Amino acid sequence: MSPRVTTVLFDVDQTLTDYESSARAGIIAYCAELGVPAPRLPAAAGKWSRLEQEHFPRYLAGELTFADQRRHRALGMRRALGGRGPADPGTWFDAYLAHYEASLTLFDDVLTCLAALSGLTLGVISNNDEDYTRTKLALTGIADRFTISVGRDTYGIAKPAPAIFHSTCAALDVSPAETAYVGDNLAFDAQGSSDAGLLGVWLDRTGGPNPFPRRIRTLFDLPGLLGLPDRGSDLKVTEGVG
């Protein structure tokens, strides 16, 4: 790949952090704490995931604030659990959040990849809230690796709108053409950034059909795609997660 890339931007959830596993572990731990019987815990985790799928897009569309979508999810889950947990939805969600944060981990290819990209400008663009994006990066020990952290609220724009990519490039004083963007969502991340003139890279950890020209299965492969020296073999041995 062209050596003209000077900046690499990343998605966060399911790209750097194993959000799905962490969220599932967090809600199961919290529901168990609330007295939900063990046989019902998998169904509770499924309900929690569906509530996120229902309400988080409303935040992206500007219908709800970040805090409001959390409250809606908490209210729906508390009802599904027969009123278990604090009546205040903010307090309910915060109690869940403590379990989620205790479970939050990076994928095992992240530190190796970031080390191999040393010398480039790195940043993140998430559709999450900017402050909480920074919190997640801090909790996983990688906040200092990134020059910029952008969320849905930073510019009032969500991916895949070109403006969120363009505004981030402008803030870094780089052109889209010299910037790569890496994420797990084909439409929002890879295609969205490509449409904005960046070098979009699809991180396809699940190995589905490949309708996109720049697909990697692991972040270990990103430096090679960008034409950087392969430094991964040593780093995989010496670096751990978190």
Buried (B, 14 or more C-beta within 10 A) or exposed (E): BEEEBBBBBBBBBBBBBBBEBBBBBBBBBBBBBBEBEEEEBEEBBEBBBBBBEEBBBBBBEEEBEBEBBBBBBBBBBBEBBEEBBBEEBEEBBEBBBEBBBEBBBBBBBBBBBBBBBEEBBBBBBBBBBBEBBBBBBEBBEBBEBBBBBBBBBBBEBBBBBBEBBBBBBEBBEBBBEBBBBBBBBBEBBBBBBBBBBBBBBBBBBEEEEEEBEBBBBBBBBBBBBBEBEEBBEEBBEEBEBE
